[in-house]
Every structure is written in C-alpha cells, then in structure tokens.
Amino acid sequence: MTATLAKAERPSQRSRALARFVRHRGAVVSAFVLVLIIVAAVAAPLVESWLGHGPNEPDLGKRFQAPSWAYPLGTDEAGRDVLLRLMYGGRVSLLVGLVAALASALIGTTIGILAGYYRGRLDAFLMRLTDFVIALPTLALLIVLAAVDLKKVGIPDSIAYSEAVSLYRIIFIISIVSWTGVARLVRGATLSMRTREFVRAAVALGAPARRIILVHILPNVVGPVIVATTLSVGGIILLESVLSFLGLGIQPPIASWGNMLSNAQELLTQAPQLVIYPGLAIMITVIAFNFLGDGLQDALDPRAGE
C-alpha cells in the first residue's frame, strides 16, 4: 500500500515542479534562448557547408566586409566569417561551461556527501580543504595555472602542443577550483538527511554505508546540486572568457567567444561589431543560465507555494 502511494505521489510532485517552473517566465524564455544557442552551435558545420567556407580561412582581400549573403555578419580583420566563428566559438564556450560545471558538481557532491555522512576527522579535513580552496585568489590562481608550460611538467610534446590542449587545460583548471560551493551545499543537506527516520532505519537494519549514500541520501540532494550546477555554468563561461581575453585561455586557431573579444580589443573604433557580437553572446548566455537556475530553484523547492 505504501509503495503504491509513493508511486502515485511521484508524478504529482513532478507535475507540481513543472507547473512552478512554467510560471517562472524568465526561466522558460531563458530555456528557449539556450536551446536556440545550442542548436546554432551544433549546426555550425551545416552552416559552414552551406556557405562554402570555414571559420578559420583568412582572406586579406575581404577584411571588414559588411554583412552579405556570403558573410551574414561580415568578416573580421583577417577576412574570416564572423558568423561561423561565433557559432564555432559557442561550441567551445558552452563545452567548457557545461563540462567544467558537471565536473565541479561531481567533485563537490562526492566531497560534501563524504564529509556530511562520516563526519568526524574526515569532515574536518575535507571542510578545511574546502576553506583553503575558497581562500585562494581564484582569478590569480587560474592565470598562473593557465600560464604553466605543460612540457615542463612532464606532458608529452604530442599533447602539450596539440591544438585542443588549451581547451582540456581550461576545463581541468576551472573544475579543480569551482567545486567548493557545491561541496558545502551537499554537506549541509547530507547532515540534515542523516538524521531522517528512513536513513536511521536503514542504518538500524544494517545497510552498508555505500547503499545508504547512493539510495537514500544522494537522490535527496540532487535537486540543490542541479540548481547550483546550472547557476555555475554562466560564471564558468565568464571565467573562460576572461582567461581567453588575457591570452591564457583557448588558443587560436580554435575560436571561443573570449578569444574573439581579445582579438577585437584593438579594433573597437574601427570595427565595433567584432566586439559587440561575442560580447552579446556571452552576456545573453550567462543571463539565460542564471534565470534558468532561478527557475529550477523555484521548481525544485518543495516549500514553494502553489
């Protein structure tokens, strides 16, 4: 009977959460905008095939061309297609934001659950580690780590000098410093869940710690983690943009919104559109992720009013 009631309760909870999300107009519009941005990024190769030229093909005879059928957003200082570079740059910036956010969430969730469930010395050690990472000057640390010569730390030349290594390095660097908020959030939720009757009953019945964590605690802390991860994507995209703007992030010929801004910073008076397009892309994406996170927070909050 209890199982039947529980099954009947789940669809009701999901429908209420969906209804709360739909009522958040900003989140719904943001979700639609993000879908459009993702579709545009995924469709970049199709647009490239249709236009008949690539995003990294320079043509000095076509520098700073106005928008046309061949170049819908014009060309940059090297005669490259601005629209294609924006679309391919979106692929890179979104990949960095989403992958780094998911990796940070995984690290933070693991540390938070272990600290909250086992408590004691392990909790003290993990929380002091978290405090240490929080106390670090994040931007300065990211700049230092991004400037490290990979060859000098033992990375093979075939990897250290590959085109994609800057992408992987930025994802790794951001992931190892962005997990602290999730860790604290999950630790607090785990400490609360640990005192619940169903968890105490599982402990009394002799269930192993791994089963209690995976079956009883983790599903109940997923909601806050999803919200925190969504909200962090925008911040991570901004971090990548800052590092790329400083020349320490995604390196050419790979395009990202950040290094497009960096390349155009000296052309602000001559070709302001080269700054406006990637700047708008970053701003719209970050705002959309923030509104989406707010909407998910309202939708997943069981205390939200009907």
C-alpha positions as CSV (number, residue, x, y, z in Angstrom):
1,M,0.0,0.0,0.0
2,T,2.8,2.4,0.9
3,A,4.7,1.6,-2.3
4,T,1.5,2.3,-4.3
5,L,1.1,5.7,-2.6
6,A,4.7,6.5,-3.2
7,K,4.4,5.8,-6.9
8,A,1.2,7.9,-7.1
9,E,3.0,10.7,-5.3
10,R,5.9,11.0,-7.7
11,P,4.0,12.1,-10.8
12,S,2.1,14.6,-8.6
13,Q,5.4,16.1,-7.4
14,R,6.8,16.2,-10.9
15,S,3.8,17.9,-12.2
16,R,3.8,20.5,-9.4
17,A,7.5,21.1,-10.1
18,L,6.9,21.6,-13.8
19,A,4.0,23.9,-13.1
20,R,6.2,26.1,-10.8
21,F,8.9,26.2,-13.5
22,V,6.4,27.2,-16.2
23,R,5.1,30.0,-14.0
24,H,8.7,31.4,-14.0
25,R,8.5,33.3,-17.3
26,G,12.1,34.3,-17.2
27,A,13.3,30.7,-16.8
28,V,11.0,29.5,-19.7
29,V,12.3,32.2,-22.0
30,S,15.9,31.5,-21.0
31,A,15.5,27.8,-21.6
32,F,14.2,28.6,-25.1
33,V,17.1,31.0,-25.7
34,L,19.6,28.4,-24.6
35,V,18.1,25.8,-26.8
36,L,18.5,28.2,-29.8
37,I,22.1,28.9,-28.8
38,I,22.9,25.2,-28.5
39,V,21.1,24.4,-31.8
40,A,23.1,27.1,-33.5
41,A,26.4,25.8,-32.1
42,V,25.6,22.2,-33.1
43,A,24.5,23.3,-36.6
44,A,27.8,25.2,-37.2
45,P,29.2,22.5,-39.6
46,L,25.9,22.6,-41.7
47,V,26.1,26.4,-42.0
48,E,29.8,26.1,-42.9
49,S,28.9,23.6,-45.7
50,W,26.1,25.9,-46.9
51,L,28.3,29.0,-47.0
52,G,31.2,27.2,-48.7
53,H,34.0,28.4,-46.5
54,G,35.3,27.7,-43.0
55,P,35.7,29.8,-39.8
56,N,39.5,29.8,-39.9
57,E,40.1,30.6,-43.5
58,P,41.7,34.0,-43.8
59,D,41.3,36.2,-46.9
60,L,43.0,39.6,-46.5
61,G,41.2,40.8,-49.6
62,K,37.9,40.6,-47.7
63,R,38.8,42.3,-44.5
64,F,36.0,44.1,-42.6
65,Q,33.3,43.3,-45.2
66,A,29.8,44.3,-44.4
67,P,27.1,41.6,-43.9
68,S,26.1,39.9,-47.1
69,W,24.6,36.5,-48.2
70,A,28.1,35.0,-48.3
71,Y,29.1,36.5,-44.9
72,P,25.9,37.1,-42.9
73,L,27.7,39.0,-40.1
74,G,30.5,40.3,-42.2
75,T,34.2,39.5,-41.8
76,D,36.9,40.2,-39.3
77,E,40.4,41.7,-39.5
78,A,41.7,38.6,-41.3
79,G,38.8,38.2,-43.6
80,R,37.2,35.3,-41.7
81,D,33.5,34.8,-41.4
82,V,32.3,36.3,-38.1
83,L,29.0,34.2,-38.0
84,L,30.9,30.9,-38.4
85,R,33.4,31.9,-35.7
86,L,30.6,32.9,-33.4
87,M,28.9,29.5,-33.9
88,Y,32.1,27.5,-33.5
89,G,33.1,29.7,-30.6
90,G,29.8,28.9,-29.0
91,R,30.6,25.2,-29.2
92,V,33.8,25.8,-27.3
93,S,32.5,28.2,-24.7
94,L,29.4,26.0,-24.0
95,L,31.5,22.9,-23.8
96,V,33.9,24.5,-21.3
97,G,30.9,25.8,-19.2
98,L,28.9,22.6,-19.2
99,V,31.7,20.1,-18.8
100,A,33.5,22.1,-16.1
101,A,30.3,22.7,-14.2
102,L,29.4,19.0,-14.3
103,A,33.0,18.0,-13.2
104,S,32.8,20.6,-10.4
105,A,29.4,19.2,-9.3
106,L,30.8,15.7,-9.3
107,I,33.8,16.6,-7.2
108,G,31.8,18.8,-4.8
109,T,29.0,16.3,-4.4
110,T,31.5,13.5,-3.6
111,I,33.3,15.6,-1.0
112,G,30.1,17.0,0.5
113,I,28.5,13.6,1.0
114,L,31.6,12.0,2.4
115,A,32.0,14.9,4.9
116,G,28.4,15.0,5.9
117,Y,27.9,11.3,6.2
118,Y,31.1,10.2,8.0
119,R,31.6,13.5,9.9
120,G,34.5,13.5,12.5
121,R,38.0,13.8,11.3
122,L,37.2,13.2,7.7
123,D,34.6,16.0,7.8
124,A,37.1,18.4,9.5
125,F,39.8,17.6,6.9
126,L,37.5,18.0,3.9
127,M,36.0,21.2,5.1
128,R,39.4,22.7,5.9
129,L,40.5,21.7,2.4
130,T,37.3,23.5,1.1
131,D,38.1,26.6,3.1
132,F,41.6,26.6,1.7
133,V,40.4,26.5,-1.9
134,I,37.8,29.2,-1.2
135,A,40.5,31.4,0.4
136,L,42.7,31.2,-2.8
137,P,42.6,34.2,-5.1
138,T,40.7,32.4,-7.9
139,L,41.5,34.6,-10.9
140,A,45.2,34.9,-10.0
141,L,45.4,31.2,-9.5
142,L,43.7,30.5,-12.8
143,I,46.1,32.8,-14.6
144,V,49.1,31.2,-13.0
145,L,47.9,27.6,-13.8
146,A,46.9,28.6,-17.3
147,A,50.4,30.0,-17.9
148,V,52.2,26.8,-16.8
149,D,54.3,25.2,-19.6
150,L,52.9,21.7,-19.9
151,K,56.1,20.4,-21.4
152,K,58.0,21.3,-18.2
153,V,55.6,19.2,-16.0
154,G,56.1,16.0,-18.0
155,I,53.3,16.2,-20.6
156,P,54.4,14.6,-23.9
157,D,55.1,17.0,-26.8
158,S,52.3,15.4,-28.8
159,I,49.8,16.5,-26.2
160,A,51.4,19.7,-24.9
161,Y,51.5,21.3,-28.4
162,S,48.2,19.9,-29.8
163,E,45.5,22.4,-30.9
164,A,42.9,21.1,-28.3
165,V,45.2,21.1,-25.3
166,S,44.2,24.6,-24.3
167,L,40.6,23.5,-24.2
168,Y,41.2,20.5,-22.0
169,R,43.5,22.5,-19.7
170,I,40.9,25.3,-19.1
171,I,38.2,22.7,-18.3
172,F,40.6,21.0,-15.8
173,I,41.8,24.2,-14.2
174,I,38.3,25.6,-13.7
175,S,37.0,22.3,-12.4
176,I,39.5,22.0,-9.6
177,V,38.7,25.4,-8.1
178,S,34.9,25.6,-8.7
179,W,33.6,22.7,-6.6
180,T,33.6,24.4,-3.2
181,G,30.1,25.8,-3.3
182,V,28.5,22.5,-4.2
183,A,30.6,20.7,-1.5
184,R,29.3,23.0,1.3
185,L,25.7,22.8,-0.1
186,V,25.8,19.0,-0.3
187,R,27.4,18.6,3.1
188,G,24.7,20.6,4.8
189,A,22.0,18.7,3.0
190,T,23.6,15.3,3.9
191,L,23.9,16.3,7.6
192,S,20.2,17.0,7.5
193,M,19.3,13.8,5.7
194,R,21.4,11.7,8.0
195,T,19.0,12.5,10.9
196,R,15.9,11.5,8.9
197,E,13.9,8.5,10.1
198,F,14.3,6.4,6.9
199,V,18.1,6.8,7.0
200,R,18.3,5.9,10.6
201,A,16.0,2.9,9.9
202,A,18.4,1.8,7.1
203,V,21.3,2.1,9.4
204,A,19.5,0.1,12.1
205,L,18.7,-2.6,9.6
206,G,22.5,-3.0,8.8
207,A,22.5,-1.4,5.4
208,P,26.1,-0.7,4.2
209,A,27.2,2.9,4.1
210,R,27.5,2.8,0.3
211,R,23.9,1.8,-0.2
212,I,22.6,4.4,2.3
213,I,24.6,7.1,0.4
214,L,23.6,6.0,-3.1
215,V,20.0,5.0,-2.4
216,H,18.8,7.2,0.4
217,I,20.9,10.4,0.6
218,L,22.1,11.1,-3.0
219,P,18.6,11.2,-4.6
220,N,17.5,13.7,-2.0
221,V,20.4,16.1,-2.6
222,V,20.3,16.0,-6.4
223,G,17.8,18.9,-6.6
224,P,20.1,21.5,-5.0
225,V,23.1,20.2,-6.9
226,I,21.2,20.6,-10.2
227,V,20.4,24.2,-9.3
228,A,23.9,25.0,-8.2
229,T,25.4,23.4,-11.3
230,T,23.1,25.4,-13.6
231,L,23.9,28.7,-11.9
232,S,27.7,27.9,-12.1
233,V,27.7,27.5,-15.9
234,G,27.4,31.2,-16.5
235,G,30.2,32.0,-14.1
236,I,32.4,29.4,-15.7
237,I,31.8,30.8,-19.2
238,L,32.8,34.2,-17.9
239,L,36.0,32.8,-16.4
240,E,36.9,31.1,-19.7
241,S,36.2,34.4,-21.5
242,V,38.4,36.4,-19.1
243,L,41.3,33.9,-19.5
244,S,40.9,33.8,-23.2
245,F,40.7,37.6,-23.3
246,L,44.0,37.7,-21.4
247,G,45.5,35.3,-23.9
248,L,45.7,32.4,-21.4
249,G,42.6,30.5,-22.3
250,I,41.5,28.9,-25.6
251,Q,44.3,29.4,-28.1
252,P,43.9,30.1,-31.8
253,P,43.1,28.7,-34.3
254,I,40.3,27.3,-32.0
255,A,37.6,30.1,-31.7
256,S,35.9,30.9,-28.5
257,W,33.9,34.0,-27.5
258,G,36.6,35.1,-25.1
259,N,39.5,35.0,-27.6
260,M,37.2,36.7,-30.2
261,L,36.9,39.6,-27.8
262,S,40.7,39.5,-27.2
263,N,41.4,39.6,-30.9
264,A,39.0,42.5,-31.4
265,Q,40.0,44.7,-28.5
266,E,42.3,46.9,-30.6
267,L,39.6,47.3,-33.3
268,L,36.9,48.8,-31.1
269,T,36.8,52.1,-33.0
270,Q,37.4,50.6,-36.5
271,A,35.1,47.6,-36.3
272,P,33.0,47.7,-33.1
273,Q,30.8,44.9,-34.3
274,L,33.7,42.4,-33.7
275,V,33.4,43.3,-30.0
276,I,29.6,43.6,-29.9
277,Y,28.8,40.1,-31.3
278,P,30.8,37.9,-28.9
279,G,30.1,40.3,-26.0
280,L,26.4,39.9,-26.6
281,A,26.7,36.2,-27.0
282,I,28.5,35.9,-23.6
283,M,26.0,38.3,-21.9
284,I,22.9,36.6,-23.2
285,T,24.1,33.1,-22.4
286,V,25.2,34.0,-18.9
287,I,21.9,35.8,-18.1
288,A,19.9,32.9,-19.6
289,F,21.7,30.3,-17.4
290,N,21.2,32.5,-14.3
291,F,17.4,32.8,-15.0
292,L,17.2,29.1,-15.7
293,G,18.9,28.3,-12.4
294,D,16.4,30.6,-10.6
295,G,13.5,28.8,-12.3
296,L,14.9,25.4,-11.4
297,Q,15.4,26.5,-7.8
298,D,11.7,27.6,-7.5
299,A,10.6,24.4,-9.3
300,L,12.6,22.0,-7.1
301,D,11.8,23.8,-3.8
302,P,9.2,21.6,-2.1
303,R,8.3,24.6,0.1
304,A,7.3,26.7,-2.9
305,G,3.8,27.8,-2.8
306,E,1.2,26.5,-5.3
